[in-house]
Amino acid sequence: MRGDRRLSDGTDEPTILVEGLTKRFGHFTAVDGVSFSVAPGEICGWLGPNGAGKTTTIRMLLGLLHPSEGSCRVLGYDPTREAKRMQAHVGYMSQRFTLYNDLTARENVRFYGQAYGLSRAELARREDEIVSMAGLEGRADTLTNNLSGGWKQRLALGCAIVHHPQVVFLDEPTAGVDPISRREFWQLIYRMADEGISVLVTTHYMDEAELCQRVGFLSQGRLIALDTPERLKETRMRGDVLEVNCDDAERAMRLLQGWAREDLDLKEVALYGAQAHVVVSDAETMSSILDERLRAAGLVVDGIDWIAPTLEDVFISAVTDG
């Protein structure tokens, strides 16, 4: 698989190929029979709560953990046996900024470039490129400890790709970063994908999952769905979504949850911002029933609308169904 990565039909081989990957820690199964692939230049997102198995899977793909069962290949390398050779072609950014706070921004880039074996000339060129990419012009000689979270984030990504990797693993890279910095970071991800770099990114932010070309839903170590955000909304939603707009969304949610347990066919009830979302089998029939009941309970109902599902609605539906 190394070298010319073309199949006989002219399509590209996957840069990541995983089949039946499983990891057990004693009696606990952290990753349970996961299979998937990632194409060159694809942004593949993994969405799931803490403990779903996202980080454990990445650690196996990097060769940091050995699988209990199954197999995986990254750029044709077996991470279990060929991690050292593979790492020259792979970038990794963990949940925490892997930077040295007592070094300047430029010194951090230089350190990682030397660790990856870049020549002096190449490293000098990459220093300038990454400083520019991270928006650190004029701040390259600032101690990293004195940089904002957004600058640290972009600098950490630059250090992870200083050696021009073909695959980049990003493990919840925007956790705790402000929305503007997150948006700027995703612009860098798209730039990498345009250059043919495969990106596997884990997140628990629904808006970030929407930005991926394909999204995998992980729950309790299992990959329960994997497709484009649009296709997931079309195929993995059990029922119709009603959005309840009223003067007290939290009280409405509690009432709806009680009715679901008692006598109404409400598949899921969740708070979504200032509205409550309800999944039902028949939106037209149920909207009038809910409107009448909520008003009788003393709520001021501004409207109950049948809406297209959000990715969060689909995720909850898939997890509940899976």
DOSEFI-427843 format. One record per residue (C-alpha): residue in three letters; residue number from 1; x, y, z. Coordinates in Angstrom, 1 decimal. Example, Ala and Ser with C-alpha at 12.3 -4.5 7.8 and 13.67 -1.06 7.14 Angstrom:
2
(atom 'ALA', 1, (12.3, -4.5, 7.8));
(atom 'SER', 2, (13.7, -1.1, 7.1));
//
This chain:
322
(atom 'MET', 1, (0.0, 0.0, 0.0));
(atom 'ARG', 2, (3.0, 2.4, 0.4));
(atom 'GLY', 3, (4.1, 4.6, -2.4));
(atom 'ASP', 4, (1.6, 4.9, -5.3));
(atom 'ARG', 5, (-1.7, 4.5, -3.4));
(atom 'ARG', 6, (-4.0, 3.7, -6.4));
(atom 'LEU', 7, (-6.3, 0.7, -6.8));
(atom 'SER', 8, (-6.7, -1.1, -10.1));
(atom 'ASP', 9, (-10.0, 0.8, -10.8));
(atom 'GLY', 10, (-8.1, 4.1, -10.5));
(atom 'THR', 11, (-9.5, 5.1, -7.1));
(atom 'ASP', 12, (-7.4, 5.9, -4.1));
(atom 'GLU', 13, (-6.7, 3.3, -1.4));
(atom 'PRO', 14, (-7.8, 4.3, 2.1));
(atom 'THR', 15, (-5.1, 6.0, 4.1));
(atom 'ILE', 16, (-6.7, 4.4, 7.2));
(atom 'LEU', 17, (-8.3, 0.9, 7.1));
(atom 'VAL', 18, (-9.7, -0.7, 10.3));
(atom 'GLU', 19, (-11.4, -4.0, 10.6));
(atom 'GLY', 20, (-13.0, -5.4, 13.7));
(atom 'LEU', 21, (-10.8, -3.4, 16.0));
(atom 'THR', 22, (-11.3, -4.3, 19.7));
(atom 'LYS', 23, (-9.6, -3.3, 22.9));
(atom 'ARG', 24, (-10.3, -4.8, 26.3));
(atom 'PHE', 25, (-8.9, -3.7, 29.6));
(atom 'GLY', 26, (-9.6, -6.8, 31.8));
(atom 'HIS', 27, (-13.4, -7.3, 31.7));
(atom 'PHE', 28, (-14.1, -3.8, 30.3));
(atom 'THR', 29, (-14.4, -3.4, 26.5));
(atom 'ALA', 30, (-13.3, 0.1, 25.5));
(atom 'VAL', 31, (-13.5, -0.5, 21.7));
(atom 'ASP', 32, (-15.8, -3.1, 20.4));
(atom 'GLY', 33, (-15.4, -4.5, 16.9));
(atom 'VAL', 34, (-15.0, -1.2, 15.1));
(atom 'SER', 35, (-14.5, -1.2, 11.3));
(atom 'PHE', 36, (-14.1, 1.9, 9.0));
(atom 'SER', 37, (-11.8, 3.5, 6.5));
(atom 'VAL', 38, (-10.7, 7.1, 5.7));
(atom 'ALA', 39, (-9.9, 8.2, 2.2));
(atom 'PRO', 40, (-7.0, 10.6, 1.1));
(atom 'GLY', 41, (-8.0, 14.2, 1.8));
(atom 'GLU', 42, (-11.1, 13.2, 3.8));
(atom 'ILE', 43, (-12.1, 14.8, 7.0));
(atom 'CYS', 44, (-13.7, 12.1, 9.1));
(atom 'GLY', 45, (-15.2, 13.0, 12.4));
(atom 'TRP', 46, (-15.9, 10.8, 15.4));
(atom 'LEU', 47, (-18.7, 12.1, 17.6));
(atom 'GLY', 48, (-19.3, 10.7, 21.1));
(atom 'PRO', 49, (-19.3, 11.4, 24.8));
(atom 'ASN', 50, (-16.3, 10.9, 27.1));
(atom 'GLY', 51, (-15.7, 7.2, 27.5));
(atom 'ALA', 52, (-17.1, 6.3, 24.1));
(atom 'GLY', 53, (-13.8, 4.8, 22.8));
(atom 'LYS', 54, (-12.6, 7.7, 20.6));
(atom 'THR', 55, (-9.2, 8.3, 22.2));
(atom 'THR', 56, (-8.5, 4.5, 22.7));
(atom 'THR', 57, (-9.1, 3.9, 19.0));
(atom 'ILE', 58, (-6.6, 6.7, 18.0));
(atom 'ARG', 59, (-4.0, 5.3, 20.4));
(atom 'MET', 60, (-4.3, 2.0, 18.7));
(atom 'LEU', 61, (-4.0, 3.6, 15.3));
(atom 'LEU', 62, (-0.8, 5.3, 16.5));
(atom 'GLY', 63, (0.7, 2.1, 17.9));
(atom 'LEU', 64, (0.5, 3.4, 21.5));
(atom 'LEU', 65, (-1.9, 0.5, 22.4));
(atom 'HIS', 66, (-2.1, -3.0, 21.0));
(atom 'PRO', 67, (-5.5, -4.2, 20.0));
(atom 'SER', 68, (-7.1, -7.2, 21.7));
(atom 'GLU', 69, (-8.6, -8.2, 18.3));
(atom 'GLY', 70, (-8.9, -7.0, 14.8));
(atom 'SER', 71, (-6.5, -5.2, 12.6));
(atom 'CYS', 72, (-5.7, -1.7, 11.4));
(atom 'ARG', 73, (-3.5, -0.1, 8.7));
(atom 'VAL', 74, (-2.3, 3.5, 8.5));
(atom 'LEU', 75, (-0.8, 4.4, 5.1));
(atom 'GLY', 76, (-0.2, 0.6, 4.7));
(atom 'TYR', 77, (1.7, 0.3, 8.0));
(atom 'ASP', 78, (0.6, -2.0, 10.8));
(atom 'PRO', 79, (0.9, 0.3, 13.9));
(atom 'THR', 80, (1.4, -2.7, 16.1));
(atom 'ARG', 81, (4.6, -3.7, 14.3));
(atom 'GLU', 82, (5.7, -0.7, 12.3));
(atom 'ALA', 83, (4.9, 2.3, 14.5));
(atom 'LYS', 84, (8.4, 3.9, 14.2));
(atom 'ARG', 85, (8.4, 3.8, 10.4));
(atom 'MET', 86, (4.8, 5.0, 10.3));
(atom 'GLN', 87, (5.3, 8.0, 12.6));
(atom 'ALA', 88, (7.4, 9.8, 10.1));
(atom 'HIS', 89, (4.2, 10.1, 7.9));
(atom 'VAL', 90, (1.6, 10.8, 10.6));
(atom 'GLY', 91, (0.8, 13.8, 12.8));
(atom 'TYR', 92, (-1.0, 13.7, 16.1));
(atom 'MET', 93, (-2.5, 16.5, 18.3));
(atom 'SER', 94, (-3.8, 15.3, 21.6));
(atom 'GLN', 95, (-6.6, 16.7, 23.8));
(atom 'ARG', 96, (-4.0, 18.8, 25.7));
(atom 'PHE', 97, (-1.6, 21.3, 24.1));
(atom 'THR', 98, (1.6, 19.4, 23.6));
(atom 'LEU', 99, (3.8, 22.5, 23.8));
(atom 'TYR', 100, (6.6, 23.6, 26.0));
(atom 'ASN', 101, (5.5, 26.8, 27.8));
(atom 'ASP', 102, (9.1, 27.8, 28.6));
(atom 'LEU', 103, (10.0, 27.9, 24.9));
(atom 'THR', 104, (8.9, 30.6, 22.4));
(atom 'ALA', 105, (6.5, 29.8, 19.6));
(atom 'ARG', 106, (9.4, 29.5, 17.1));
(atom 'GLU', 107, (11.5, 27.3, 19.5));
(atom 'ASN', 108, (8.6, 24.9, 19.8));
(atom 'VAL', 109, (8.4, 24.6, 16.0));
(atom 'ARG', 110, (12.1, 24.1, 15.9));
(atom 'PHE', 111, (12.1, 21.4, 18.6));
(atom 'TYR', 112, (9.4, 19.3, 16.8));
(atom 'GLY', 113, (11.0, 19.8, 13.5));
(atom 'GLN', 114, (14.3, 18.5, 14.8));
(atom 'ALA', 115, (12.6, 15.6, 16.5));
(atom 'TYR', 116, (11.1, 14.6, 13.1));
(atom 'GLY', 117, (14.5, 14.9, 11.5));
(atom 'LEU', 118, (14.0, 17.9, 9.2));
(atom 'SER', 119, (17.1, 19.3, 7.6));
(atom 'ARG', 120, (18.3, 22.8, 8.7));
(atom 'ALA', 121, (17.1, 24.4, 5.5));
(atom 'GLU', 122, (13.7, 22.7, 5.5));
(atom 'LEU', 123, (13.2, 23.5, 9.2));
(atom 'ALA', 124, (14.0, 27.2, 8.6));
(atom 'ARG', 125, (11.4, 27.3, 5.8));
(atom 'ARG', 126, (8.8, 25.4, 7.9));
(atom 'GLU', 127, (9.3, 27.7, 10.9));
(atom 'ASP', 128, (8.2, 30.7, 8.8));
(atom 'GLU', 129, (5.3, 28.8, 7.2));
(atom 'ILE', 130, (3.9, 27.5, 10.6));
(atom 'VAL', 131, (4.3, 30.9, 12.3));
(atom 'SER', 132, (2.3, 32.4, 9.4));
(atom 'MET', 133, (-0.3, 29.6, 9.5));
(atom 'ALA', 134, (-0.8, 30.1, 13.2));
(atom 'GLY', 135, (-1.2, 33.8, 12.8));
(atom 'LEU', 136, (1.8, 34.4, 15.0));
(atom 'GLU', 137, (3.6, 37.0, 12.9));
(atom 'GLY', 138, (5.2, 39.4, 15.3));
(atom 'ARG', 139, (4.7, 36.9, 18.2));
(atom 'ALA', 140, (7.1, 34.1, 17.1));
(atom 'ASP', 141, (9.5, 35.0, 19.9));
(atom 'THR', 142, (6.9, 35.2, 22.6));
(atom 'LEU', 143, (7.0, 32.6, 25.3));
(atom 'THR', 144, (4.3, 30.0, 24.6));
(atom 'ASN', 145, (3.0, 30.4, 28.1));
(atom 'ASN', 146, (2.0, 34.0, 27.3));
(atom 'LEU', 147, (0.0, 33.1, 24.2));
(atom 'SER', 148, (-3.8, 32.9, 24.2));
(atom 'GLY', 149, (-5.6, 29.6, 23.9));
(atom 'GLY', 150, (-6.4, 30.1, 20.2));
(atom 'TRP', 151, (-2.8, 30.8, 19.3));
(atom 'LYS', 152, (-1.6, 27.8, 21.4));
(atom 'GLN', 153, (-4.1, 25.6, 19.6));
(atom 'ARG', 154, (-3.0, 26.7, 16.1));
(atom 'LEU', 155, (0.7, 26.5, 17.1));
(atom 'ALA', 156, (0.2, 22.9, 18.4));
(atom 'LEU', 157, (-1.4, 21.9, 15.1));
(atom 'GLY', 158, (1.6, 23.5, 13.3));
(atom 'CYS', 159, (4.0, 21.5, 15.4));
(atom 'ALA', 160, (2.0, 18.3, 14.7));
(atom 'ILE', 161, (2.3, 18.8, 10.9));
(atom 'VAL', 162, (5.8, 20.3, 10.7));
(atom 'HIS', 163, (7.0, 17.2, 8.9));
(atom 'HIS', 164, (4.3, 17.2, 6.2));
(atom 'PRO', 165, (2.4, 14.1, 7.3));
(atom 'GLN', 166, (-0.1, 12.4, 5.1));
(atom 'VAL', 167, (-2.5, 11.5, 7.9));
(atom 'VAL', 168, (-3.3, 13.7, 11.0));
(atom 'PHE', 169, (-5.1, 12.5, 14.1));
(atom 'LEU', 170, (-6.8, 15.3, 16.1));
(atom 'ASP', 171, (-8.2, 14.2, 19.5));
(atom 'GLU', 172, (-10.7, 16.8, 20.7));
(atom 'PRO', 173, (-8.4, 19.5, 19.6));
(atom 'THR', 174, (-10.8, 22.4, 20.3));
(atom 'ALA', 175, (-11.9, 21.5, 23.8));
(atom 'GLY', 176, (-12.1, 24.6, 26.0));
(atom 'VAL', 177, (-11.3, 27.0, 23.1));
(atom 'ASP', 178, (-13.5, 30.0, 22.3));
(atom 'PRO', 179, (-15.9, 29.8, 19.3));
(atom 'ILE', 180, (-13.9, 32.2, 17.1));
(atom 'SER', 181, (-10.7, 30.3, 17.6));
(atom 'ARG', 182, (-12.5, 27.0, 16.9));
(atom 'ARG', 183, (-13.7, 28.4, 13.6));
(atom 'GLU', 184, (-10.2, 29.6, 12.6));
(atom 'PHE', 185, (-8.9, 26.2, 13.6));
(atom 'TRP', 186, (-11.3, 24.4, 11.3));
(atom 'GLN', 187, (-10.3, 26.6, 8.4));
(atom 'LEU', 188, (-6.8, 25.2, 8.9));
(atom 'ILE', 189, (-8.3, 21.6, 8.9));
(atom 'TYR', 190, (-10.0, 22.3, 5.6));
(atom 'ARG', 191, (-6.7, 23.7, 4.2));
(atom 'MET', 192, (-5.0, 20.4, 5.1));
(atom 'ALA', 193, (-7.7, 18.4, 3.5));
(atom 'ASP', 194, (-7.4, 20.4, 0.3));
(atom 'GLU', 195, (-3.7, 19.4, 0.2));
(atom 'GLY', 196, (-4.7, 15.7, 0.3));
(atom 'ILE', 197, (-4.1, 15.1, 4.0));
(atom 'SER', 198, (-6.5, 12.7, 5.7));
(atom 'VAL', 199, (-7.8, 14.0, 9.0));
(atom 'LEU', 200, (-9.5, 11.9, 11.7));
(atom 'VAL', 201, (-10.8, 14.3, 14.3));
(atom 'THR', 202, (-12.7, 13.4, 17.5));
(atom 'THR', 203, (-15.2, 15.8, 19.0));
(atom 'HIS', 204, (-18.2, 16.2, 21.2));
(atom 'TYR', 205, (-19.3, 19.4, 19.5));
(atom 'MET', 206, (-22.3, 18.9, 17.2));
(atom 'ASP', 207, (-21.4, 22.0, 15.1));
(atom 'GLU', 208, (-17.9, 20.6, 14.4));
(atom 'ALA', 209, (-19.3, 17.2, 13.4));
(atom 'GLU', 210, (-21.4, 19.0, 10.8));
(atom 'LEU', 211, (-18.2, 20.3, 9.2));
(atom 'CYS', 212, (-16.9, 16.8, 8.6));
(atom 'GLN', 213, (-17.3, 15.0, 5.3));
(atom 'ARG', 214, (-18.3, 11.9, 7.2));
(atom 'VAL', 215, (-19.3, 11.4, 10.8));
(atom 'GLY', 216, (-19.1, 8.3, 13.0));
(atom 'PHE', 217, (-21.3, 8.0, 16.0));
(atom 'LEU', 218, (-19.6, 6.2, 18.9));
(atom 'SER', 219, (-21.3, 4.9, 22.0));
(atom 'GLN', 220, (-19.9, 2.5, 24.6));
(atom 'GLY', 221, (-17.1, 1.5, 22.4));
(atom 'ARG', 222, (-19.2, 0.7, 19.3));
(atom 'LEU', 223, (-19.4, 2.5, 16.0));
(atom 'ILE', 224, (-23.2, 2.7, 15.5));
(atom 'ALA', 225, (-23.3, 4.8, 12.4));
(atom 'LEU', 226, (-20.9, 6.3, 9.8));
(atom 'ASP', 227, (-22.0, 8.5, 6.9));
(atom 'THR', 228, (-22.2, 12.1, 5.7));
(atom 'PRO', 229, (-24.1, 14.4, 8.1));
(atom 'GLU', 230, (-26.9, 14.7, 5.5));
(atom 'ARG', 231, (-27.3, 11.0, 5.0));
(atom 'LEU', 232, (-27.3, 10.4, 8.7));
(atom 'LYS', 233, (-30.2, 12.8, 9.1));
(atom 'GLU', 234, (-32.0, 11.0, 6.3));
(atom 'THR', 235, (-31.5, 7.4, 7.4));
(atom 'ARG', 236, (-30.8, 7.3, 11.2));
(atom 'MET', 237, (-33.7, 9.4, 12.5));
(atom 'ARG', 238, (-36.5, 7.3, 14.1));
(atom 'GLY', 239, (-39.6, 9.4, 13.6));
(atom 'ASP', 240, (-40.4, 13.1, 13.2));
(atom 'VAL', 241, (-38.9, 16.0, 15.2));
(atom 'LEU', 242, (-41.2, 18.6, 16.8));
(atom 'GLU', 243, (-39.8, 21.8, 18.2));
(atom 'VAL', 244, (-41.7, 23.2, 21.1));
(atom 'ASN', 245, (-41.4, 27.0, 21.6));
(atom 'CYS', 246, (-42.9, 28.2, 24.9));
(atom 'ASP', 247, (-42.2, 30.4, 27.9));
(atom 'ASP', 248, (-40.6, 27.7, 30.0));
(atom 'ALA', 249, (-38.7, 25.0, 28.0));
(atom 'GLU', 250, (-37.4, 23.2, 31.0));
(atom 'ARG', 251, (-40.8, 22.7, 32.5));
(atom 'ALA', 252, (-42.2, 21.7, 29.1));
(atom 'MET', 253, (-39.4, 19.1, 28.9));
(atom 'ARG', 254, (-40.3, 17.6, 32.3));
(atom 'LEU', 255, (-44.0, 17.5, 31.4));
(atom 'LEU', 256, (-43.2, 15.8, 28.1));
(atom 'GLN', 257, (-40.9, 13.2, 29.7));
(atom 'GLY', 258, (-43.7, 12.4, 32.2));
(atom 'TRP', 259, (-46.2, 11.9, 29.5));
(atom 'ALA', 260, (-43.8, 9.7, 27.6));
(atom 'ARG', 261, (-43.6, 7.4, 30.6));
(atom 'GLU', 262, (-47.4, 7.5, 31.1));
(atom 'ASP', 263, (-49.5, 7.4, 28.0));
(atom 'LEU', 264, (-48.0, 9.2, 25.0));
(atom 'ASP', 265, (-45.8, 7.7, 22.2));
(atom 'LEU', 266, (-42.9, 10.1, 22.6));
(atom 'LYS', 267, (-39.7, 8.4, 21.5));
(atom 'GLU', 268, (-37.2, 11.0, 22.8));
(atom 'VAL', 269, (-37.5, 14.3, 24.6));
(atom 'ALA', 270, (-34.5, 16.7, 24.9));
(atom 'LEU', 271, (-33.7, 20.3, 25.7));
(atom 'TYR', 272, (-32.2, 22.1, 22.7));
(atom 'GLY', 273, (-31.3, 25.7, 23.6));
(atom 'ALA', 274, (-34.5, 27.6, 24.5));
(atom 'GLN', 275, (-36.7, 24.9, 22.9));
(atom 'ALA', 276, (-37.7, 21.3, 23.6));
(atom 'HIS', 277, (-37.3, 18.8, 20.9));
(atom 'VAL', 278, (-39.7, 15.8, 20.8));
(atom 'VAL', 279, (-39.4, 12.8, 18.5));
(atom 'VAL', 280, (-42.7, 11.3, 17.6));
(atom 'SER', 281, (-44.1, 8.8, 15.1));
(atom 'ASP', 282, (-46.7, 11.2, 13.5));
(atom 'ALA', 283, (-45.9, 14.9, 13.8));
(atom 'GLU', 284, (-49.2, 16.2, 12.4));
(atom 'THR', 285, (-51.3, 14.3, 15.0));
(atom 'MET', 286, (-49.0, 14.7, 18.0));
(atom 'SER', 287, (-48.4, 18.4, 17.5));
(atom 'SER', 288, (-52.1, 19.3, 18.2));
(atom 'ILE', 289, (-52.2, 16.9, 21.2));
(atom 'LEU', 290, (-49.1, 18.4, 22.8));
(atom 'ASP', 291, (-50.2, 21.9, 22.1));
(atom 'GLU', 292, (-53.5, 21.2, 24.0));
(atom 'ARG', 293, (-51.8, 19.5, 26.9));
(atom 'LEU', 294, (-49.1, 22.1, 27.4));
(atom 'ARG', 295, (-51.6, 24.9, 27.3));
(atom 'ALA', 296, (-53.8, 23.1, 29.8));
(atom 'ALA', 297, (-50.7, 22.8, 32.1));
(atom 'GLY', 298, (-50.4, 26.6, 32.1));
(atom 'LEU', 299, (-47.6, 27.1, 29.6));
(atom 'VAL', 300, (-47.7, 29.9, 27.0));
(atom 'VAL', 301, (-47.1, 28.0, 23.7));
(atom 'ASP', 302, (-45.7, 30.1, 20.9));
(atom 'GLY', 303, (-45.7, 27.2, 18.5));
(atom 'ILE', 304, (-45.0, 23.5, 17.9));
(atom 'ASP', 305, (-43.3, 23.1, 14.6));
(atom 'TRP', 306, (-42.3, 20.0, 12.6));
(atom 'ILE', 307, (-38.6, 20.6, 11.8));
(atom 'ALA', 308, (-35.7, 18.8, 10.0));
(atom 'PRO', 309, (-33.6, 16.9, 12.6));
(atom 'THR', 310, (-30.4, 18.4, 13.8));
(atom 'LEU', 311, (-27.3, 16.1, 14.0));
(atom 'GLU', 312, (-27.8, 16.1, 17.8));
(atom 'ASP', 313, (-31.4, 14.7, 17.3));
(atom 'VAL', 314, (-30.0, 12.0, 15.0));
(atom 'PHE', 315, (-27.2, 11.2, 17.4));
(atom 'ILE', 316, (-29.6, 10.7, 20.3));
(atom 'SER', 317, (-31.9, 8.7, 18.1));
(atom 'ALA', 318, (-29.1, 6.4, 16.9));
(atom 'VAL', 319, (-27.6, 5.9, 20.3));
(atom 'THR', 320, (-31.1, 5.1, 21.8));
(atom 'ASP', 321, (-31.8, 2.7, 18.9));
(atom 'GLY', 322, (-28.3, 1.2, 18.8));
//
